[in-house]
Amino acid sequence: MENTKRYATLYWILFLLSVVAFFVLYTIIGGVCIFVLPFATTFLAKALDIM
């Protein structure tokens, strides 16, 4: 149980970092930021324990 919580915290951190990366790339280069979205959605699903 403790291991799962630790990994969930890691996935939340990675999700938040990928969202920040999305907005940074969006302001700099616009349309290419779509390449960050698969990482954001995967980390969100893992943080919510859906996957």
CHARMM internal coordinates of N, CA and C (Angstrom, degrees):
IC EDIT
DIST 1 N 1 CA 1.4621
DIST 1 CA 1 C 1.5238
ANGL 1 N 1 CA 1 C 110.53
DIST 1 C 2 N 1.3027
ANGL 1 CA 1 C 2 N 116.29
DIHE 1 N 1 CA 1 C 2 N -42.58
DIST 2 N 2 CA 1.4659
ANGL 1 C 2 N 2 CA 121.23
DIHE 1 CA 1 C 2 N 2 CA -178.70
DIST 2 CA 2 C 1.5286
ANGL 2 N 2 CA 2 C 110.50
DIHE 1 C 2 N 2 CA 2 C -65.22
DIST 2 C 3 N 1.3335
ANGL 2 CA 2 C 3 N 116.42
DIHE 2 N 2 CA 2 C 3 N -36.87
DIST 3 N 3 CA 1.4635
ANGL 2 C 3 N 3 CA 120.96
DIHE 2 CA 2 C 3 N 3 CA 177.83
DIST 3 CA 3 C 1.5126
ANGL 3 N 3 CA 3 C 111.32
DIHE 2 C 3 N 3 CA 3 C -63.10
DIST 3 C 4 N 1.3196
ANGL 3 CA 3 C 4 N 116.88
DIHE 3 N 3 CA 3 C 4 N -42.59
DIST 4 N 4 CA 1.4645
ANGL 3 C 4 N 4 CA 121.54
DIHE 3 CA 3 C 4 N 4 CA -179.72
DIST 4 CA 4 C 1.5176
ANGL 4 N 4 CA 4 C 110.64
DIHE 3 C 4 N 4 CA 4 C -63.25
DIST 4 C 5 N 1.3167
ANGL 4 CA 4 C 5 N 117.64
DIHE 4 N 4 CA 4 C 5 N -40.72
DIST 5 N 5 CA 1.4678
ANGL 4 C 5 N 5 CA 120.79
DIHE 4 CA 4 C 5 N 5 CA 179.76
DIST 5 CA 5 C 1.5224
ANGL 5 N 5 CA 5 C 110.79
DIHE 4 C 5 N 5 CA 5 C -65.98
DIST 5 C 6 N 1.3299
ANGL 5 CA 5 C 6 N 117.01
DIHE 5 N 5 CA 5 C 6 N -38.05
DIST 6 N 6 CA 1.4533
ANGL 5 C 6 N 6 CA 120.42
DIHE 5 CA 5 C 6 N 6 CA 179.53
DIST 6 CA 6 C 1.5268
ANGL 6 N 6 CA 6 C 110.19
DIHE 5 C 6 N 6 CA 6 C -65.11
DIST 6 C 7 N 1.3338
ANGL 6 CA 6 C 7 N 115.90
DIHE 6 N 6 CA 6 C 7 N -42.92
DIST 7 N 7 CA 1.4515
ANGL 6 C 7 N 7 CA 118.69
DIHE 6 CA 6 C 7 N 7 CA 178.73
DIST 7 CA 7 C 1.5246
ANGL 7 N 7 CA 7 C 111.56
DIHE 6 C 7 N 7 CA 7 C -67.93
DIST 7 C 8 N 1.3133
ANGL 7 CA 7 C 8 N 118.06
DIHE 7 N 7 CA 7 C 8 N -35.13
DIST 8 N 8 CA 1.4617
ANGL 7 C 8 N 8 CA 121.03
DIHE 7 CA 7 C 8 N 8 CA 177.75
DIST 8 CA 8 C 1.5246
ANGL 8 N 8 CA 8 C 110.19
DIHE 7 C 8 N 8 CA 8 C -63.35
DIST 8 C 9 N 1.3112
ANGL 8 CA 8 C 9 N 117.04
DIHE 8 N 8 CA 8 C 9 N -40.10
DIST 9 N 9 CA 1.4648
ANGL 8 C 9 N 9 CA 120.55
DIHE 8 CA 8 C 9 N 9 CA 176.95
DIST 9 CA 9 C 1.5194
ANGL 9 N 9 CA 9 C 110.66
DIHE 8 C 9 N 9 CA 9 C -63.71
DIST 9 C 10 N 1.3230
ANGL 9 CA 9 C 10 N 116.77
DIHE 9 N 9 CA 9 C 10 N -42.01
DIST 10 N 10 CA 1.4581
ANGL 9 C 10 N 10 CA 120.84
DIHE 9 CA 9 C 10 N 10 CA 176.93
DIST 10 CA 10 C 1.5220
ANGL 10 N 10 CA 10 C 111.30
DIHE 9 C 10 N 10 CA 10 C -60.97
DIST 10 C 11 N 1.3245
ANGL 10 CA 10 C 11 N 116.83
DIHE 10 N 10 CA 10 C 11 N -43.38
DIST 11 N 11 CA 1.4692
ANGL 10 C 11 N 11 CA 120.21
DIHE 10 CA 10 C 11 N 11 CA 179.74
DIST 11 CA 11 C 1.5240
ANGL 11 N 11 CA 11 C 112.06
DIHE 10 C 11 N 11 CA 11 C -67.28
DIST 11 C 12 N 1.3310
ANGL 11 CA 11 C 12 N 117.86
DIHE 11 N 11 CA 11 C 12 N -34.16
DIST 12 N 12 CA 1.4669
ANGL 11 C 12 N 12 CA 119.93
DIHE 11 CA 11 C 12 N 12 CA 175.33
DIST 12 CA 12 C 1.5228
ANGL 12 N 12 CA 12 C 110.50
DIHE 11 C 12 N 12 CA 12 C -64.90
DIST 12 C 13 N 1.3196
ANGL 12 CA 12 C 13 N 116.76
DIHE 12 N 12 CA 12 C 13 N -41.82
DIST 13 N 13 CA 1.4691
ANGL 12 C 13 N 13 CA 120.43
DIHE 12 CA 12 C 13 N 13 CA 178.67
DIST 13 CA 13 C 1.5220
ANGL 13 N 13 CA 13 C 110.10
DIHE 12 C 13 N 13 CA 13 C -64.06
DIST 13 C 14 N 1.3428
ANGL 13 CA 13 C 14 N 116.84
DIHE 13 N 13 CA 13 C 14 N -44.54
DIST 14 N 14 CA 1.4643
ANGL 13 C 14 N 14 CA 120.47
DIHE 13 CA 13 C 14 N 14 CA 179.30
DIST 14 CA 14 C 1.5270
ANGL 14 N 14 CA 14 C 111.32
DIHE 13 C 14 N 14 CA 14 C -64.96
DIST 14 C 15 N 1.3359
ANGL 14 CA 14 C 15 N 116.97
DIHE 14 N 14 CA 14 C 15 N -36.22
DIST 15 N 15 CA 1.4666
ANGL 14 C 15 N 15 CA 120.35
DIHE 14 CA 14 C 15 N 15 CA 176.74
DIST 15 CA 15 C 1.5240
ANGL 15 N 15 CA 15 C 111.15
DIHE 14 C 15 N 15 CA 15 C -63.69
DIST 15 C 16 N 1.3219
ANGL 15 CA 15 C 16 N 116.27
DIHE 15 N 15 CA 15 C 16 N -46.05
DIST 16 N 16 CA 1.4627
ANGL 15 C 16 N 16 CA 119.41
DIHE 15 CA 15 C 16 N 16 CA -179.76
DIST 16 CA 16 C 1.5290
ANGL 16 N 16 CA 16 C 111.41
DIHE 15 C 16 N 16 CA 16 C -65.06
DIST 16 C 17 N 1.3223
ANGL 16 CA 16 C 17 N 117.08
DIHE 16 N 16 CA 16 C 17 N -38.54
DIST 17 N 17 CA 1.4637
ANGL 16 C 17 N 17 CA 119.94
DIHE 16 CA 16 C 17 N 17 CA 176.67
DIST 17 CA 17 C 1.5239
ANGL 17 N 17 CA 17 C 112.01
DIHE 16 C 17 N 17 CA 17 C -65.44
DIST 17 C 18 N 1.3151
ANGL 17 CA 17 C 18 N 117.46
DIHE 17 N 17 CA 17 C 18 N -37.78
DIST 18 N 18 CA 1.4580
ANGL 17 C 18 N 18 CA 119.57
DIHE 17 CA 17 C 18 N 18 CA 178.87
DIST 18 CA 18 C 1.5295
ANGL 18 N 18 CA 18 C 111.74
DIHE 17 C 18 N 18 CA 18 C -70.71
DIST 18 C 19 N 1.3241
ANGL 18 CA 18 C 19 N 117.55
DIHE 18 N 18 CA 18 C 19 N -31.74
DIST 19 N 19 CA 1.4724
ANGL 18 C 19 N 19 CA 120.17
DIHE 18 CA 18 C 19 N 19 CA 175.69
DIST 19 CA 19 C 1.5295
ANGL 19 N 19 CA 19 C 109.95
DIHE 18 C 19 N 19 CA 19 C -68.71
DIST 19 C 20 N 1.3217
ANGL 19 CA 19 C 20 N 116.08
DIHE 19 N 19 CA 19 C 20 N -41.07
DIST 20 N 20 CA 1.4693
ANGL 19 C 20 N 20 CA 119.88
DIHE 19 CA 19 C 20 N 20 CA 176.29
DIST 20 CA 20 C 1.5214
ANGL 20 N 20 CA 20 C 109.91
DIHE 19 C 20 N 20 CA 20 C -62.54
DIST 20 C 21 N 1.3348
ANGL 20 CA 20 C 21 N 116.84
DIHE 20 N 20 CA 20 C 21 N -43.53
DIST 21 N 21 CA 1.4662
ANGL 20 C 21 N 21 CA 120.67
DIHE 20 CA 20 C 21 N 21 CA 178.42
DIST 21 CA 21 C 1.5293
ANGL 21 N 21 CA 21 C 110.71
DIHE 20 C 21 N 21 CA 21 C -61.58
DIST 21 C 22 N 1.3334
ANGL 21 CA 21 C 22 N 116.57
DIHE 21 N 21 CA 21 C 22 N -37.62
DIST 22 N 22 CA 1.4599
ANGL 21 C 22 N 22 CA 120.46
DIHE 21 CA 21 C 22 N 22 CA 178.18
DIST 22 CA 22 C 1.5269
ANGL 22 N 22 CA 22 C 110.89
DIHE 21 C 22 N 22 CA 22 C -59.89
DIST 22 C 23 N 1.3274
ANGL 22 CA 22 C 23 N 116.53
DIHE 22 N 22 CA 22 C 23 N -49.41
DIST 23 N 23 CA 1.4606
ANGL 22 C 23 N 23 CA 119.20
DIHE 22 CA 22 C 23 N 23 CA -177.14
DIST 23 CA 23 C 1.5283
ANGL 23 N 23 CA 23 C 112.18
DIHE 22 C 23 N 23 CA 23 C -69.81
DIST 23 C 24 N 1.3189
ANGL 23 CA 23 C 24 N 117.03
DIHE 23 N 23 CA 23 C 24 N -34.51
DIST 24 N 24 CA 1.4667
ANGL 23 C 24 N 24 CA 119.70
DIHE 23 CA 23 C 24 N 24 CA 176.56
DIST 24 CA 24 C 1.5202
ANGL 24 N 24 CA 24 C 110.07
DIHE 23 C 24 N 24 CA 24 C -65.01
DIST 24 C 25 N 1.3293
ANGL 24 CA 24 C 25 N 116.83
DIHE 24 N 24 CA 24 C 25 N -46.77
DIST 25 N 25 CA 1.4648
ANGL 24 C 25 N 25 CA 119.36
DIHE 24 CA 24 C 25 N 25 CA 178.80
DIST 25 CA 25 C 1.5234
ANGL 25 N 25 CA 25 C 111.57
DIHE 24 C 25 N 25 CA 25 C -66.12
DIST 25 C 26 N 1.3227
ANGL 25 CA 25 C 26 N 117.12
DIHE 25 N 25 CA 25 C 26 N -33.98
DIST 26 N 26 CA 1.4574
ANGL 25 C 26 N 26 CA 120.20
DIHE 25 CA 25 C 26 N 26 CA 179.02
DIST 26 CA 26 C 1.5261
ANGL 26 N 26 CA 26 C 111.13
DIHE 25 C 26 N 26 CA 26 C -64.03
DIST 26 C 27 N 1.3179
ANGL 26 CA 26 C 27 N 117.03
DIHE 26 N 26 CA 26 C 27 N -39.99
DIST 27 N 27 CA 1.4619
ANGL 26 C 27 N 27 CA 119.05
DIHE 26 CA 26 C 27 N 27 CA -179.77
DIST 27 CA 27 C 1.5278
ANGL 27 N 27 CA 27 C 111.63
DIHE 26 C 27 N 27 CA 27 C -73.55
DIST 27 C 28 N 1.3305
ANGL 27 CA 27 C 28 N 116.96
DIHE 27 N 27 CA 27 C 28 N -28.10
DIST 28 N 28 CA 1.4633
ANGL 27 C 28 N 28 CA 119.61
DIHE 27 CA 27 C 28 N 28 CA -177.28
DIST 28 CA 28 C 1.5272
ANGL 28 N 28 CA 28 C 111.87
DIHE 27 C 28 N 28 CA 28 C -86.56
DIST 28 C 29 N 1.3430
ANGL 28 CA 28 C 29 N 117.51
DIHE 28 N 28 CA 28 C 29 N -53.07
DIST 29 N 29 CA 1.4598
ANGL 28 C 29 N 29 CA 119.32
DIHE 28 CA 28 C 29 N 29 CA -172.42
DIST 29 CA 29 C 1.5248
ANGL 29 N 29 CA 29 C 114.88
DIHE 28 C 29 N 29 CA 29 C -121.70
DIST 29 C 30 N 1.2836
ANGL 29 CA 29 C 30 N 118.84
DIHE 29 N 29 CA 29 C 30 N 2.87
DIST 30 N 30 CA 1.4608
ANGL 29 C 30 N 30 CA 121.20
DIHE 29 CA 29 C 30 N 30 CA 172.68
DIST 30 CA 30 C 1.5224
ANGL 30 N 30 CA 30 C 115.21
DIHE 29 C 30 N 30 CA 30 C 71.67
DIST 30 C 31 N 1.3364
ANGL 30 CA 30 C 31 N 116.24
DIHE 30 N 30 CA 30 C 31 N -111.64
DIST 31 N 31 CA 1.4579
ANGL 30 C 31 N 31 CA 122.09
DIHE 30 CA 30 C 31 N 31 CA -169.34
DIST 31 CA 31 C 1.5138
ANGL 31 N 31 CA 31 C 116.38
DIHE 30 C 31 N 31 CA 31 C -64.99
DIST 31 C 32 N 1.2970
ANGL 31 CA 31 C 32 N 118.58
DIHE 31 N 31 CA 31 C 32 N -20.99
DIST 32 N 32 CA 1.4609
ANGL 31 C 32 N 32 CA 120.72
DIHE 31 CA 31 C 32 N 32 CA -177.60
DIST 32 CA 32 C 1.5255
ANGL 32 N 32 CA 32 C 111.40
DIHE 31 C 32 N 32 CA 32 C -74.39
DIST 32 C 33 N 1.3067
ANGL 32 CA 32 C 33 N 117.30
DIHE 32 N 32 CA 32 C 33 N -11.69
DIST 33 N 33 CA 1.4605
ANGL 32 C 33 N 33 CA 120.56
DIHE 32 CA 32 C 33 N 33 CA -178.40
DIST 33 CA 33 C 1.5215
ANGL 33 N 33 CA 33 C 112.03
DIHE 32 C 33 N 33 CA 33 C -65.21
DIST 33 C 34 N 1.3274
ANGL 33 CA 33 C 34 N 118.07
DIHE 33 N 33 CA 33 C 34 N -12.52
DIST 34 N 34 CA 1.4613
ANGL 33 C 34 N 34 CA 120.86
DIHE 33 CA 33 C 34 N 34 CA -179.60
DIST 34 CA 34 C 1.5214
ANGL 34 N 34 CA 34 C 111.83
DIHE 33 C 34 N 34 CA 34 C -63.82
DIST 34 C 35 N 1.3263
ANGL 34 CA 34 C 35 N 117.63
DIHE 34 N 34 CA 34 C 35 N -19.33
DIST 35 N 35 CA 1.4597
ANGL 34 C 35 N 35 CA 120.81
DIHE 34 CA 34 C 35 N 35 CA 178.62
DIST 35 CA 35 C 1.5248
ANGL 35 N 35 CA 35 C 112.48
DIHE 34 C 35 N 35 CA 35 C -69.82
DIST 35 C 36 N 1.3081
ANGL 35 CA 35 C 36 N 118.06
DIHE 35 N 35 CA 35 C 36 N -15.64
DIST 36 N 36 CA 1.4664
ANGL 35 C 36 N 36 CA 121.82
DIHE 35 CA 35 C 36 N 36 CA 179.36
DIST 36 CA 36 C 1.5251
ANGL 36 N 36 CA 36 C 111.01
DIHE 35 C 36 N 36 CA 36 C -86.09
DIST 36 C 37 N 1.3073
ANGL 36 CA 36 C 37 N 118.48
DIHE 36 N 36 CA 36 C 37 N -22.32
DIST 37 N 37 CA 1.4637
ANGL 36 C 37 N 37 CA 121.95
DIHE 36 CA 36 C 37 N 37 CA -174.60
DIST 37 CA 37 C 1.5310
ANGL 37 N 37 CA 37 C 114.47
DIHE 36 C 37 N 37 CA 37 C -59.70
DIST 37 C 38 N 1.3410
ANGL 37 CA 37 C 38 N 120.87
DIHE 37 N 37 CA 37 C 38 N -39.96
DIST 38 N 38 CA 1.4749
ANGL 37 C 38 N 38 CA 117.91
DIHE 37 CA 37 C 38 N 38 CA 177.60
DIST 38 CA 38 C 1.5281
ANGL 38 N 38 CA 38 C 113.10
DIHE 37 C 38 N 38 CA 38 C -59.76
DIST 38 C 39 N 1.3255
ANGL 38 CA 38 C 39 N 116.99
DIHE 38 N 38 CA 38 C 39 N -35.90
DIST 39 N 39 CA 1.4620
ANGL 38 C 39 N 39 CA 119.75
DIHE 38 CA 38 C 39 N 39 CA 178.01
DIST 39 CA 39 C 1.5217
ANGL 39 N 39 CA 39 C 110.46
DIHE 38 C 39 N 39 CA 39 C -67.14
DIST 39 C 40 N 1.3171
ANGL 39 CA 39 C 40 N 116.65
DIHE 39 N 39 CA 39 C 40 N -42.93
DIST 40 N 40 CA 1.4647
ANGL 39 C 40 N 40 CA 120.24
DIHE 39 CA 39 C 40 N 40 CA -178.77
DIST 40 CA 40 C 1.5280
ANGL 40 N 40 CA 40 C 110.84
DIHE 39 C 40 N 40 CA 40 C -63.25
DIST 40 C 41 N 1.3204
ANGL 40 CA 40 C 41 N 117.21
DIHE 40 N 40 CA 40 C 41 N -44.92
DIST 41 N 41 CA 1.4673
ANGL 40 C 41 N 41 CA 119.08
DIHE 40 CA 40 C 41 N 41 CA -178.22
DIST 41 CA 41 C 1.5286
ANGL 41 N 41 CA 41 C 111.82
DIHE 40 C 41 N 41 CA 41 C -70.62
DIST 41 C 42 N 1.3210
ANGL 41 CA 41 C 42 N 117.90
DIHE 41 N 41 CA 41 C 42 N -36.43
DIST 42 N 42 CA 1.4635
ANGL 41 C 42 N 42 CA 120.30
DIHE 41 CA 41 C 42 N 42 CA 177.89
DIST 42 CA 42 C 1.5221
ANGL 42 N 42 CA 42 C 111.10
DIHE 41 C 42 N 42 CA 42 C -65.35
DIST 42 C 43 N 1.3322
ANGL 42 CA 42 C 43 N 117.24
DIHE 42 N 42 CA 42 C 43 N -45.95
DIST 43 N 43 CA 1.4543
ANGL 42 C 43 N 43 CA 120.11
DIHE 42 CA 42 C 43 N 43 CA 179.86
DIST 43 CA 43 C 1.5252
ANGL 43 N 43 CA 43 C 111.27
DIHE 42 C 43 N 43 CA 43 C -66.18
DIST 43 C 44 N 1.3265
ANGL 43 CA 43 C 44 N 118.01
DIHE 43 N 43 CA 43 C 44 N -34.23
DIST 44 N 44 CA 1.4648
ANGL 43 C 44 N 44 CA 120.27
DIHE 43 CA 43 C 44 N 44 CA 177.05
DIST 44 CA 44 C 1.5276
ANGL 44 N 44 CA 44 C 110.06
DIHE 43 C 44 N 44 CA 44 C -66.08
DIST 44 C 45 N 1.3251
ANGL 44 CA 44 C 45 N 117.34
DIHE 44 N 44 CA 44 C 45 N -43.79
DIST 45 N 45 CA 1.4649
ANGL 44 C 45 N 45 CA 120.64
DIHE 44 CA 44 C 45 N 45 CA 179.00
DIST 45 CA 45 C 1.5218
ANGL 45 N 45 CA 45 C 111.24
DIHE 44 C 45 N 45 CA 45 C -63.28
DIST 45 C 46 N 1.3137
ANGL 45 CA 45 C 46 N 117.46
DIHE 45 N 45 CA 45 C 46 N -39.50
DIST 46 N 46 CA 1.4707
ANGL 45 C 46 N 46 CA 120.43
DIHE 45 CA 45 C 46 N 46 CA 178.84
DIST 46 CA 46 C 1.5358
ANGL 46 N 46 CA 46 C 110.91
DIHE 45 C 46 N 46 CA 46 C -70.97
DIST 46 C 47 N 1.3206
ANGL 46 CA 46 C 47 N 117.67
DIHE 46 N 46 CA 46 C 47 N -36.04
DIST 47 N 47 CA 1.4618
ANGL 46 C 47 N 47 CA 120.24
DIHE 46 CA 46 C 47 N 47 CA 178.40
DIST 47 CA 47 C 1.5156
ANGL 47 N 47 CA 47 C 111.82
DIHE 46 C 47 N 47 CA 47 C -67.45
DIST 47 C 48 N 1.3263
ANGL 47 CA 47 C 48 N 116.47
DIHE 47 N 47 CA 47 C 48 N -35.80
DIST 48 N 48 CA 1.4541
ANGL 47 C 48 N 48 CA 120.66
DIHE 47 CA 47 C 48 N 48 CA 177.94
DIST 48 CA 48 C 1.5236
ANGL 48 N 48 CA 48 C 112.36
DIHE 47 C 48 N 48 CA 48 C -83.65
DIST 48 C 49 N 1.3241
ANGL 48 CA 48 C 49 N 117.08
DIHE 48 N 48 CA 48 C 49 N -0.18
DIST 49 N 49 CA 1.4620
ANGL 48 C 49 N 49 CA 124.85
DIHE 48 CA 48 C 49 N 49 CA -179.90
DIST 49 CA 49 C 1.5283
ANGL 49 N 49 CA 49 C 111.41
DIHE 48 C 49 N 49 CA 49 C 62.24
DIST 49 C 50 N 1.3048
ANGL 49 CA 49 C 50 N 116.88
DIHE 49 N 49 CA 49 C 50 N 38.58
DIST 50 N 50 CA 1.4515
ANGL 49 C 50 N 50 CA 122.63
DIHE 49 CA 49 C 50 N 50 CA 175.61
DIST 50 CA 50 C 1.5244
ANGL 50 N 50 CA 50 C 110.48
DIHE 49 C 50 N 50 CA 50 C -86.64
DIST 50 C 51 N 1.3316
ANGL 50 CA 50 C 51 N 115.68
DIHE 50 N 50 CA 50 C 51 N -35.20
DIST 51 N 51 CA 1.4704
ANGL 50 C 51 N 51 CA 120.25
DIHE 50 CA 50 C 51 N 51 CA 179.19
DIST 51 CA 51 C 1.5049
ANGL 51 N 51 CA 51 C 110.59
DIHE 50 C 51 N 51 CA 51 C -99.75
END
COOR INIT
IC SEED 1 N 1 CA 1 C
IC BUILD
